Amino acid sequence: MKGVRRAGLKEGVLLAVLLLLETACATGAGDGQTVPTLEKEAHGALVRGDLRKALSLDRQALALSPGDASLLNNLAVVEDRLGEEENALRILEEASRRSPRDPKILLNLARIELKIGREGEAFRTAGKIVAMDQWPEGFRTLMGKIDIDLSRYGEAHIYLHEAFERHPGNPLILTYLGIVHYRLGEFSDAENNFREALARNPPPRLRGTLEKLLKSADRVLGPVPSRSLQDEELRQKKAEGRP
């Protein structure tokens, strides 16, 4: 019986040690902060616009939980806001390798790929989300923008109308819809979209773009290509291995 008690005591001590180590790994060195606390504080700093603070907190969280895909995603968002698109891209590629079916990670990865001019890669990355049961917030808008850049205006129109049905007050969606209508030669509809977007209190940068579009859309977007020229552009993209 004594042997059994000693074995049980040893097992209890071992379990206590393991729990202590586990707690130590999830806590900041000397500051008592846990990964969830750091993550919450980082998000708050991001919302306030304190990007440097958010960056520092996200890095601290990752130091406690290296390789966590969700934390990598958070860090990439901050890097992108700071204008470090290439850093954000590398971080998101690593996050995607660790969690290949996370729709939020795929969405952010596609956004960055599109932002740096890799439209074909963005289309393929976003395409992985299409087959999923649920789409993350912002997916339809992103697909609309990707399709605009790939001259797939019919597809863009569908995604953007679905996005607008869900977010009827979003000036960015209205702007993209206006661009689609302009590219299709539907200038009156495009102007209406731009005016409505401007009336929705857009942020300063988008407001400036909308004012330019209303003043002279062809200077901003260029002349509308003929249907035959659009078809030729699509053939060239396919020849280059792009969707």
C-alpha positions as CSV (number, residue, x, y, z in Angstrom):
1,M,0.0,0.0,0.0
2,K,2.9,2.4,0.9
3,G,4.4,1.8,-2.6
4,V,1.1,2.6,-4.2
5,R,0.8,5.8,-2.1
6,R,4.3,6.8,-3.0
7,A,3.6,6.2,-6.7
8,G,0.5,8.3,-6.5
9,L,2.3,11.0,-4.7
10,K,5.0,11.1,-7.3
11,E,2.4,11.3,-10.1
12,G,0.7,14.1,-8.3
13,V,4.0,16.0,-7.9
14,L,4.8,15.4,-11.6
15,L,1.4,16.7,-12.7
16,A,1.8,19.8,-10.5
17,V,5.2,20.5,-12.1
18,L,3.8,20.0,-15.6
19,L,0.9,22.4,-14.9
20,L,3.4,25.0,-13.5
21,L,5.6,24.8,-16.6
22,E,2.5,25.1,-18.8
23,T,1.4,28.2,-17.0
24,A,4.9,29.7,-17.2
25,C,5.0,29.1,-21.0
26,A,1.7,31.0,-21.4
27,T,2.8,34.0,-19.3
28,G,5.0,36.9,-20.2
29,A,8.4,37.0,-18.5
30,G,7.9,38.8,-15.2
31,D,4.8,40.8,-16.3
32,G,2.0,38.2,-15.7
33,Q,0.5,38.7,-19.1
34,T,-0.9,35.8,-21.0
35,V,-1.3,35.3,-24.7
36,P,-5.0,36.1,-24.7
37,T,-4.4,39.3,-22.7
38,L,-1.6,40.4,-25.1
39,E,-3.8,39.5,-28.1
40,K,-6.7,41.6,-26.7
41,E,-4.4,44.6,-25.9
42,A,-2.9,44.4,-29.4
43,H,-6.3,44.5,-31.0
44,G,-7.3,47.5,-28.9
45,A,-4.1,49.3,-30.0
46,L,-4.8,48.4,-33.6
47,V,-8.4,49.9,-33.3
48,R,-7.0,53.0,-31.7
49,G,-4.5,53.4,-34.5
50,D,-1.5,52.8,-32.3
51,L,0.2,50.5,-34.8
52,R,3.7,50.4,-33.1
53,K,2.1,49.4,-29.8
54,A,0.0,46.7,-31.6
55,L,3.1,45.4,-33.4
56,S,5.0,45.1,-30.1
57,L,2.2,43.3,-28.3
58,D,1.7,40.9,-31.2
59,R,5.4,40.1,-31.2
60,Q,5.2,39.5,-27.5
61,A,2.3,37.1,-27.9
62,L,4.1,35.2,-30.7
63,A,7.2,34.9,-28.4
64,L,5.0,33.0,-26.0
65,S,3.3,30.9,-28.6
66,P,5.7,30.6,-31.6
67,G,4.1,29.5,-34.8
68,D,0.5,30.2,-33.8
69,A,-1.3,30.8,-37.1
70,S,-3.9,33.1,-35.6
71,L,-1.2,35.3,-34.0
72,L,0.8,35.3,-37.2
73,N,-2.3,36.6,-39.0
74,N,-2.7,39.4,-36.4
75,L,0.9,40.4,-36.8
76,A,0.6,40.4,-40.6
77,V,-2.4,42.8,-40.4
78,V,-0.4,45.3,-38.4
79,E,2.6,45.0,-40.8
80,D,0.3,45.7,-43.7
81,R,-1.1,48.8,-42.0
82,L,2.4,50.0,-41.4
83,G,3.1,49.7,-45.2
84,E,5.3,46.6,-44.8
85,E,3.5,44.5,-47.4
86,E,6.3,42.2,-48.2
87,N,6.7,41.4,-44.4
88,A,3.0,40.8,-44.2
89,L,3.1,38.5,-47.2
90,R,5.9,36.3,-45.8
91,I,4.1,36.1,-42.4
92,L,0.8,35.2,-44.0
93,E,2.4,32.5,-46.2
94,E,3.8,31.0,-43.0
95,A,0.4,31.2,-41.3
96,S,-1.2,29.6,-44.3
97,R,1.3,26.7,-44.2
98,R,0.4,26.1,-40.6
99,S,-3.3,26.5,-41.0
100,P,-4.1,25.9,-44.7
101,R,-7.9,26.0,-44.5
102,D,-8.3,29.1,-42.2
103,P,-10.5,31.4,-44.3
104,K,-9.4,34.6,-42.5
105,I,-5.8,33.8,-43.2
106,L,-6.5,33.0,-46.8
107,L,-8.5,36.2,-47.2
108,N,-5.7,38.4,-45.8
109,L,-3.2,36.6,-48.0
110,A,-5.3,37.2,-51.1
111,R,-5.6,40.8,-50.1
112,I,-1.9,41.3,-49.9
113,E,-1.2,39.4,-53.1
114,L,-3.7,41.7,-54.9
115,K,-2.3,44.8,-53.3
116,I,1.3,44.1,-54.6
117,G,0.0,43.3,-58.1
118,R,-0.2,39.5,-58.0
119,E,-3.8,39.3,-59.3
120,G,-3.5,35.7,-60.5
121,E,-2.1,34.4,-57.2
122,A,-4.8,36.4,-55.3
123,F,-7.5,34.8,-57.5
124,R,-6.2,31.3,-56.8
125,T,-5.8,32.0,-53.0
126,A,-9.3,33.4,-52.8
127,G,-10.6,30.5,-54.8
128,K,-9.8,28.2,-51.9
129,I,-12.5,30.0,-49.9
130,V,-15.2,29.7,-52.6
131,A,-15.8,26.0,-51.8
132,M,-16.1,26.6,-48.1
133,D,-19.5,26.5,-46.3
134,Q,-19.1,29.9,-44.8
135,W,-17.2,32.9,-46.3
136,P,-15.4,35.4,-44.1
137,E,-16.5,39.0,-43.8
138,G,-15.2,41.0,-46.8
139,F,-14.7,38.0,-49.1
140,R,-17.3,39.1,-51.7
141,T,-15.8,42.6,-51.8
142,L,-12.3,41.2,-52.3
143,M,-13.5,38.8,-55.0
144,G,-15.2,41.8,-56.8
145,K,-11.9,43.8,-56.7
146,I,-9.9,40.8,-58.0
147,D,-12.3,40.2,-60.8
148,I,-12.2,43.9,-61.7
149,D,-8.4,43.7,-62.0
150,L,-8.7,40.6,-64.1
151,S,-11.3,42.3,-66.4
152,R,-13.9,39.7,-65.3
153,Y,-16.6,42.4,-65.0
154,G,-19.7,40.1,-65.0
155,E,-18.3,38.0,-62.1
156,A,-17.3,41.2,-60.3
157,H,-20.8,42.6,-60.7
158,I,-22.3,39.5,-59.0
159,Y,-20.0,39.4,-56.0
160,L,-20.3,43.2,-55.5
161,H,-24.1,43.2,-55.6
162,E,-24.1,40.4,-53.0
163,A,-21.7,42.4,-50.9
164,F,-23.9,45.5,-51.3
165,E,-27.0,43.7,-50.2
166,R,-25.2,42.8,-47.0
167,H,-23.6,46.2,-46.5
168,P,-25.8,48.8,-48.3
169,G,-24.0,51.7,-46.7
170,N,-20.5,50.8,-47.6
171,P,-18.9,53.5,-49.9
172,L,-16.1,51.2,-51.0
173,I,-18.5,48.6,-52.4
174,L,-20.4,51.3,-54.3
175,T,-17.1,52.6,-55.7
176,Y,-16.2,49.2,-57.0
177,L,-19.7,48.8,-58.5
178,G,-19.2,52.2,-60.2
179,I,-15.9,51.0,-61.7
180,V,-17.6,47.8,-63.0
181,H,-20.4,49.9,-64.6
182,Y,-17.9,52.2,-66.1
183,R,-15.9,49.4,-67.6
184,L,-19.0,47.9,-69.1
185,G,-19.8,51.3,-70.7
186,E,-22.7,52.0,-68.4
187,F,-21.6,55.5,-67.6
188,S,-24.8,56.8,-66.0
189,D,-25.0,53.9,-63.6
190,A,-21.3,54.4,-62.8
191,E,-21.8,58.1,-62.0
192,N,-24.8,57.3,-59.8
193,N,-22.7,54.8,-57.9
194,F,-19.9,57.3,-57.4
195,R,-22.3,60.0,-56.2
196,E,-24.0,57.7,-53.8
197,A,-20.6,56.5,-52.4
198,L,-19.6,60.1,-51.9
199,A,-22.8,60.8,-50.0
200,R,-22.0,57.9,-47.6
201,N,-19.3,59.8,-45.7
202,P,-16.3,57.8,-47.1
203,P,-12.8,58.2,-45.5
204,P,-10.6,61.0,-46.8
205,R,-8.6,59.0,-49.2
206,L,-11.6,57.4,-50.8
207,R,-13.4,60.7,-50.9
208,G,-10.6,62.2,-52.9
209,T,-10.7,59.3,-55.4
210,L,-14.5,59.7,-55.8
211,E,-14.2,63.4,-56.4
212,K,-11.7,62.7,-59.2
213,L,-13.9,59.9,-60.6
214,L,-16.9,62.3,-60.8
215,K,-14.8,65.0,-62.3
216,S,-13.2,62.9,-65.0
217,A,-13.5,59.1,-64.7
218,D,-11.6,58.5,-67.9
219,R,-8.5,60.2,-66.4
220,V,-8.6,57.9,-63.4
221,L,-9.7,54.7,-65.0
222,G,-8.6,55.2,-68.6
223,P,-10.8,54.9,-71.7
224,V,-13.2,52.0,-71.9
225,P,-11.6,49.3,-74.1
226,S,-13.6,47.8,-76.9
227,R,-15.1,44.3,-76.3
228,S,-12.6,42.8,-78.8
229,L,-9.7,44.4,-76.9
230,Q,-11.0,43.1,-73.5
231,D,-11.2,39.6,-75.0
232,E,-7.6,39.9,-76.2
233,E,-6.4,41.0,-72.7
234,L,-8.1,38.0,-71.2
235,R,-6.4,35.7,-73.8
236,Q,-3.0,37.2,-72.9
237,K,-3.6,36.7,-69.2
238,K,-4.5,33.0,-69.8
239,A,-1.3,32.6,-71.9
240,E,0.7,34.0,-68.9
241,G,-0.9,31.4,-66.7
242,R,-3.3,33.8,-65.0
243,P,-7.0,33.1,-64.5
